[in-house]
Amino acid sequence: MSDRSTPPTPMRRVAFASCAGTTIEFYDFFIYGTAAALVFPTVFFPALGDSAASVASFATFAVAFIARPVGAIGFGHFGDRLGRKKTLISTLLLMGAATVAIGLLPSADTIGVAAPILLVALRFLQGLAVGGEWAGATLLAAEYAPPNKRGLYAAFPQLGPAIAFALSSGTFLLINRAVGETSPAFVEWGWRVPFVASALLVLVGLYVRLKVEETPMFRETTKTRASTQGPLAAALKHQWREILLGGGSLAMLFAFFYIGTAFLTSYGTTVIGLSRATVLTMGVVGAVVFGALITLSAVYSDRFGRRKVVLASCLVAIPWGFALFPILDKGTGTAFAIGLFGTLAIFAVSYGPAGAMLPEMFRTEYRYTGAGMAYNLAGVIGGGTAPYLASDFVEAGNTNAVGWMLAAFGALSVVCVLLMAETRHRAMHAAPGAGTHVEEDVVPV
């Protein structure tokens, strides 16, 4: 570990390292979602028929959300004990190895039932890595950032998913153009290229993260920590309420995001009948839209508070849930674009402030664990269920149920946000001898 006298890492390098890391991690995560929508039903579930294979494919997609809380707990422990930097390097390497392995995995026609079993196992490893990644990347930015610009700098790791979604859609779009829309080469080997090529991105991310020093807050905590209680036990004992409310407040965010980035990719091609190229191109444009809104909402949260911005997004989510499928079912490219962009915009307004909000809710000595558990609890509630249930509802011909589901996620998040305190002016430093209670310097809302 770096000595306390080590010069602090420049904020621009911290911002770049946090953004680059989450971009790579989520690129690996998203290419799975794109492939699950476009080719995995054919490659790994050919015996089930089109509809059942699509449901099975999205079920494997959901496996990662079961793994994410496990990753948050495991990597959170090491992040709170050994440091943010070392743990983030581990999550990056694990994600890279699992993603390349998926790209090399033989199809069900080659090795039979072992193919989907191995796919599930590798998807679980991806979930472990992402479960440990987000909290560490946001902590890296938030613990370095000036207090009055914490929302702004904590938005840099939040931009990773936007850039990653654009890269994922763009990569598949290039492969699609290279081999042809209807060419069997895309199913045979074209989809594998983004997975294997991700190894190059991992090397870049590893280089960047090795250049960043451990955060000053963590280094100080290692000198003043009085309790030998583990981070998980401490977080559950002292801040279980924050974990539950944090998870519930972001449940809508996850549901809307994975409906927009994974499910609608499948819906646009298989139900509406748009070309694969059209849907992927809209995905790239959609990433630009929600990337810009992530930044704006994070900046506004520094001025007006995290709670107000997140609450506004959750309130809009309820009527949008009911409106989404009537818009999509007009069956035009324009209607699909409106549905996609609107869904991602609502997600983005909540996601921008979340990078600062969750770290601000927890004490330094178990912040990695607490923030990671809250974030990934939201992933299980919203992201792990929404695409799978939506696929099931659509197969049954009941798109109205998808609208009710999205509105319900919005309502759940509204209730949880209303029960939360504002965190914008909360001090993140853990005072020596303060024990494990939360700082109370919170500005009332």
C-alpha positions in Angstrom: 0.0 0.0 0.0 1.2 3.5 -0.8 2.7 5.5 2.1 0.7 8.5 3.3 3.4 10.8 1.9 2.7 9.6 -1.6 1.5 12.6 -3.7 -2.3 12.4 -4.4 -3.4 11.2 -7.8 -4.6 14.2 -10.0 -8.4 14.3 -10.1 -8.4 14.1 -13.9 -6.5 10.8 -13.7 -8.9 9.4 -11.1 -11.9 10.4 -13.3 -10.4 8.7 -16.3 -9.4 5.6 -14.4 -12.9 5.2 -12.9 -14.6 5.8 -16.3 -12.3 3.6 -18.2 -12.7 0.7 -15.8 -16.5 0.8 -15.7 -16.6 1.2 -19.5 -14.6 -2.0 -20.0 -16.5 -4.0 -17.3 -19.9 -2.9 -18.7 -18.8 -3.4 -22.3 -18.1 -7.0 -21.4 -21.4 -7.2 -19.6 -23.5 -5.6 -22.4 -22.1 -7.6 -25.3 -23.6 -10.6 -23.4 -27.0 -8.8 -23.4 -26.8 -8.0 -27.1 -25.7 -11.6 -27.9 -28.5 -13.0 -25.7 -31.0 -11.0 -27.7 -29.6 -11.7 -31.2 -27.8 -15.1 -31.3 -27.7 -17.1 -28.0 -31.2 -18.6 -28.5 -29.9 -20.2 -31.8 -26.4 -21.0 -30.6 -27.1 -22.4 -27.1 -30.8 -23.3 -27.1 -31.6 -24.6 -30.6 -33.9 -27.4 -29.5 -36.4 -25.1 -27.6 -38.0 -23.2 -30.5 -37.8 -19.5 -31.1 -40.0 -18.2 -28.2 -38.8 -20.6 -25.5 -35.2 -20.2 -26.6 -35.5 -16.4 -26.2 -36.9 -16.8 -22.7 -34.1 -19.3 -21.8 -31.5 -16.9 -23.2 -32.8 -14.0 -21.0 -32.9 -16.4 -18.0 -29.1 -16.9 -18.4 -28.8 -13.1 -18.6 -30.5 -12.9 -15.2 -28.0 -15.3 -13.6 -25.5 -12.4 -13.4 -27.9 -10.5 -11.1 -27.9 -13.3 -8.7 -24.1 -13.3 -8.6 -23.8 -9.5 -8.3 -24.7 -9.3 -4.5 -22.3 -12.2 -3.9 -19.6 -10.2 -5.7 -20.5 -7.0 -3.8 -20.1 -8.8 -0.5 -16.9 -10.7 -1.4 -15.1 -7.9 -3.3 -16.6 -5.4 -0.8 -14.8 -7.1 2.0 -11.5 -7.0 0.3 -12.1 -3.4 -0.9 -12.8 -2.3 2.7 -9.9 -4.3 4.1 -7.1 -4.2 1.4 -8.1 -1.1 -0.6 -10.1 0.1 -3.5 -7.3 -0.1 -6.1 -6.3 -3.7 -5.5 -9.9 -4.9 -5.6 -10.7 -3.0 -8.7 -7.8 -4.6 -10.5 -9.1 -8.1 -9.5 -12.7 -7.4 -10.7 -11.3 -6.2 -14.1 -9.2 -9.4 -14.6 -12.1 -11.7 -13.6 -14.5 -10.0 -16.0 -11.9 -10.1 -18.8 -11.3 -13.8 -18.4 -15.0 -14.8 -18.2 -15.8 -12.7 -21.3 -13.1 -14.1 -23.5 -14.1 -17.6 -22.4 -17.7 -17.0 -23.5 -16.3 -16.0 -26.9 -14.5 -19.3 -27.2 -17.3 -21.4 -25.9 -18.5 -24.2 -28.3 -22.1 -24.2 -29.3 -24.8 -26.7 -28.2 -24.5 -28.4 -31.6 -20.9 -29.2 -30.8 -20.9 -30.2 -27.1 -24.6 -30.6 -26.3 -26.0 -29.6 -22.9 -22.6 -28.7 -21.6 -22.7 -25.5 -23.7 -25.5 -23.8 -21.9 -24.3 -25.0 -18.5 -20.8 -23.5 -19.1 -22.5 -20.3 -20.4 -24.4 -20.0 -17.1 -21.2 -20.5 -15.1 -19.3 -17.9 -17.1 -22.2 -15.5 -16.8 -22.1 -16.0 -13.0 -18.5 -15.0 -13.0 -19.3 -11.9 -15.0 -21.9 -11.0 -12.4 -19.4 -11.5 -9.6 -17.0 -9.1 -11.3 -19.6 -6.4 -12.0 -20.9 -6.8 -8.4 -17.5 -5.8 -7.1 -16.8 -3.2 -9.8 -19.4 -0.5 -9.4 -18.9 0.4 -5.7 -15.1 0.5 -6.0 -15.2 2.7 -9.1 -17.6 5.2 -7.6 -15.7 5.2 -4.3 -12.5 5.9 -6.2 -14.1 9.0 -7.7 -16.2 10.1 -4.7 -13.5 9.7 -2.1 -11.1 11.8 -4.1 -13.6 14.5 -5.2 -14.0 17.9 -3.6 -17.2 17.8 -1.5 -19.0 20.5 -3.6 -18.3 18.6 -6.9 -18.8 15.1 -5.7 -21.8 14.5 -8.0 -19.9 15.7 -11.0 -16.8 13.5 -10.5 -18.8 10.5 -9.3 -20.6 10.8 -12.7 -17.4 9.7 -14.5 -17.8 6.0 -13.5 -21.5 6.3 -14.3 -20.6 7.3 -17.9 -19.0 3.9 -18.3 -22.3 2.1 -19.1 -23.2 4.7 -21.7 -19.9 4.4 -23.4 -20.0 0.6 -23.1 -23.5 0.4 -24.6 -22.4 2.5 -27.5 -19.3 0.3 -28.0 -21.3 -2.9 -27.6 -24.0 -1.9 -30.1 -21.4 -0.4 -32.4 -19.2 -3.5 -32.4 -22.1 -5.8 -33.2 -23.2 -3.3 -35.9 -19.7 -3.4 -37.6 -19.7 -7.2 -37.4 -23.2 -7.3 -38.8 -22.2 -5.1 -41.7 -19.0 -7.1 -42.4 -20.7 -10.5 -42.6 -24.2 -9.5 -43.8 -27.6 -9.2 -42.1 -28.7 -12.7 -43.0 -25.3 -14.4 -43.3 -24.9 -17.6 -41.2 -21.4 -16.4 -40.4 -22.7 -14.0 -37.8 -24.3 -16.9 -35.9 -21.3 -19.2 -36.5 -18.4 -16.9 -35.5 -19.2 -13.2 -36.0 -20.8 -12.7 -32.5 -17.6 -14.1 -30.9 -15.4 -11.3 -32.1 -16.5 -8.7 -29.5 -16.0 -11.2 -26.7 -12.5 -12.2 -27.7 -11.5 -8.6 -28.6 -12.4 -7.4 -25.1 -9.1 -8.8 -23.9 -7.4 -5.7 -25.5 -9.7 -3.3 -23.6 -8.9 -5.2 -20.4 -5.2 -4.6 -20.9 -5.8 -0.9 -21.4 -7.9 -0.7 -18.2 -5.3 -2.6 -16.2 -2.7 -0.1 -17.3 -4.8 2.9 -16.3 -5.8 1.5 -12.9 -2.2 0.7 -12.0 -1.4 4.4 -12.4 -3.9 5.5 -9.7 -3.0 5.7 -6.0 -5.2 4.4 -3.2 -7.7 7.0 -2.0 -6.6 9.2 0.9 -9.8 8.4 2.9 -9.1 4.7 2.8 -5.4 5.2 3.8 -6.5 7.3 6.8 -9.1 4.7 7.8 -6.6 1.9 8.0 -4.7 4.0 10.7 -7.8 4.8 12.8 -9.9 1.6 12.5 -10.7 0.6 16.0 -13.1 -2.3 15.3 -12.2 -5.8 14.2 -15.7 -6.4 13.0 -15.9 -7.4 9.4 -17.3 -4.9 6.9 -20.4 -7.0 6.1 -21.3 -7.5 9.7 -20.8 -3.8 10.5 -22.8 -2.6 7.5 -25.7 -5.0 8.3 -25.7 -4.1 12.0 -25.5 -0.3 11.7 -26.9 0.6 8.2 -29.2 -2.2 7.1 -31.9 0.4 6.6 -29.7 2.4 4.1 -28.9 -0.8 2.2 -32.6 -1.6 1.8 -33.7 1.9 0.9 -30.7 2.4 -1.4 -31.5 -0.8 -3.2 -35.2 0.0 -3.5 -34.6 3.6 -4.7 -32.6 2.3 -7.7 -34.8 -0.7 -8.6 -36.6 1.3 -11.2 -33.3 2.4 -12.7 -32.2 -1.2 -13.3 -35.5 -2.3 -14.7 -35.6 0.6 -17.2 -32.0 0.2 -18.2 -32.1 -3.5 -19.0 -35.4 -3.3 -20.7 -33.9 -0.6 -22.9 -30.5 -2.1 -23.5 -31.3 -5.8 -23.6 -35.0 -6.6 -24.0 -35.8 -3.9 -26.6 -33.0 -5.1 -28.8 -34.8 -8.4 -29.0 -38.3 -6.9 -29.2 -37.3 -4.5 -32.0 -36.0 -7.3 -34.3 -38.3 -10.2 -33.5 -41.6 -8.6 -32.7 -41.6 -5.2 -34.5 -39.6 -6.6 -37.4 -36.9 -3.9 -37.6 -33.5 -4.9 -39.1 -30.7 -5.8 -36.8 -28.7 -2.9 -38.2 -31.5 -0.4 -37.4 -31.9 -1.5 -33.8 -28.1 -1.5 -33.2 -27.7 2.0 -34.7 -30.5 3.3 -32.4 -28.7 1.7 -29.5 -25.6 3.8 -30.3 -27.7 7.0 -30.5 -29.5 6.0 -27.3 -26.2 5.7 -25.5 -25.3 9.3 -26.4 -28.7 10.4 -25.1 -28.4 8.8 -21.8 -24.7 9.6 -21.4 -25.5 13.3 -21.7 -28.4 13.1 -19.3 -26.2 11.2 -16.7 -23.8 14.1 -16.7 -26.5 16.8 -16.5 -28.4 15.0 -13.7 -25.2 14.5 -11.7 -24.3 18.2 -12.0 -27.8 19.2 -11.0 -27.6 16.9 -8.0 -24.7 19.0 -6.7 -26.9 22.0 -6.8 -30.4 20.7 -5.8 -29.6 17.4 -4.0 -29.4 13.8 -5.0 -32.8 12.9 -3.5 -34.8 15.5 -5.6 -33.3 14.5 -8.9 -33.7 10.8 -8.3 -37.3 11.3 -7.1 -38.2 13.3 -10.2 -37.0 10.4 -12.4 -38.9 7.8 -10.5 -42.1 9.8 -10.7 -41.9 10.1 -14.4 -41.2 6.4 -14.7 -44.7 5.4 -13.5 -46.7 6.9 -16.4 -44.0 6.1 -18.9 -44.3 2.4 -18.0 -47.9 2.4 -19.1 -47.1 4.4 -22.3 -44.1 2.5 -23.5 -45.7 -0.5 -25.3 -48.6 1.4 -26.9 -45.8 3.6 -28.4 -43.7 0.6 -29.5 -46.6 -1.3 -30.9 -47.1 1.3 -33.6 -44.5 -0.8 -35.3 -42.4 2.0 -36.9 -38.8 2.8 -36.5 -39.7 6.3 -35.2 -41.9 4.8 -32.5 -39.2 2.3 -31.5 -36.7 5.2 -31.2 -39.0 7.2 -29.0 -39.6 4.2 -26.8 -36.0 3.4 -26.5 -34.7 6.9 -25.9 -37.4 7.7 -23.4 -36.7 4.6 -21.4 -33.0 5.2 -21.3 -33.5 8.9 -20.5 -35.6 8.1 -17.4 -32.9 5.6 -16.3 -30.1 8.2 -16.8 -31.6 10.9 -14.6 -31.6 8.5 -11.7 -28.2 7.0 -12.5 -26.3 10.3 -12.6 -26.7 11.2 -8.9 -26.4 7.5 -7.7 -22.6 7.6 -8.1 -22.3 10.1 -5.3 -25.5 9.2 -3.4 -24.7 5.6 -2.3 -21.1 6.3 -1.3 -22.3 9.2 0.8 -24.7 7.0 2.7 -22.0 4.8 4.3 -19.0 5.1 6.5 -15.6 4.7 5.1 -14.7 1.5 6.9 -17.5 -0.4 5.2 -18.4 1.9 2.4 -17.4 -0.5 -0.4 -19.5 -3.2 1.1 -22.5 -1.1 2.0 -22.7 0.8 -1.3 -22.1 -2.3 -3.3 -24.8 -4.3 -1.5 -27.4 -1.5 -2.0 -26.5 -1.1 -5.7 -26.6 -4.8 -6.4 -29.7 -5.4 -4.4 -31.3 -3.0 -6.8 -29.8 -5.0 -9.7 -31.5 -8.2 -8.4 -34.9 -6.5 -7.9 -35.0 -4.6 -11.1 -32.4 -5.8 -13.6 -32.5 -9.5 -12.8 -36.3 -9.8 -13.2 -37.4 -7.1 -15.7 -36.0 -8.5 -19.0 -37.0 -12.1 -18.1 -40.5 -11.2 -17.1 -41.0 -8.9 -20.0 -39.9 -11.7 -22.4 -42.4 -14.1 -20.7 -45.2 -11.6 -20.8 -44.6 -10.8 -24.5 -44.5 -14.5 -25.4 -48.0 -14.8 -23.7 -49.2 -11.8 -25.8 -49.6 -9.5 -22.7 -47.6 -6.4 -23.3 -49.9 -4.5 -20.9 -48.4 -6.6 -18.1 -44.9 -5.2 -19.0 -46.2 -1.7 -18.5 -47.7 -2.5 -15.1 -44.4 -4.1 -14.1 -42.4 -1.0 -15.1 -44.8 1.3 -13.3 -44.6 -0.9 -10.2 -40.8 -0.6 -10.2 -41.2 3.2 -10.4 -43.7 3.3 -7.5 -41.4 1.1 -5.3 -38.5 3.5 -6.0 -40.6 6.6 -5.2 -41.5 5.2 -1.8 -37.9 4.3 -1.0 -36.6 7.7 -2.1 -39.2 9.5 0.0 -38.0 7.5 3.1 -34.3 8.5 2.5 -32.4 11.5 3.8 -30.6 13.9 1.5 -26.8 13.1 1.4 -25.4 16.0 -0.7 -23.8 17.8 2.3 -22.9 14.7 4.3 -19.2 14.5 5.4 -17.6 11.3 4.0 -14.6 11.4 6.3 -14.8 9.0 9.2 -13.6 10.8 12.3 -11.1 8.9 14.5 -12.9 7.2 17.4 -16.3 7.8 15.9 -17.2 4.2 16.0 -19.5 2.9 13.2 -22.4 5.4 13.4 -23.4 7.5 10.4 -22.4 11.1 10.3 -25.4 13.3 11.0 -24.4 16.5 9.2 -27.2 16.1 6.7 -29.0 19.1 5.3 -32.8 18.5 5.7 -34.8 18.3 2.5 
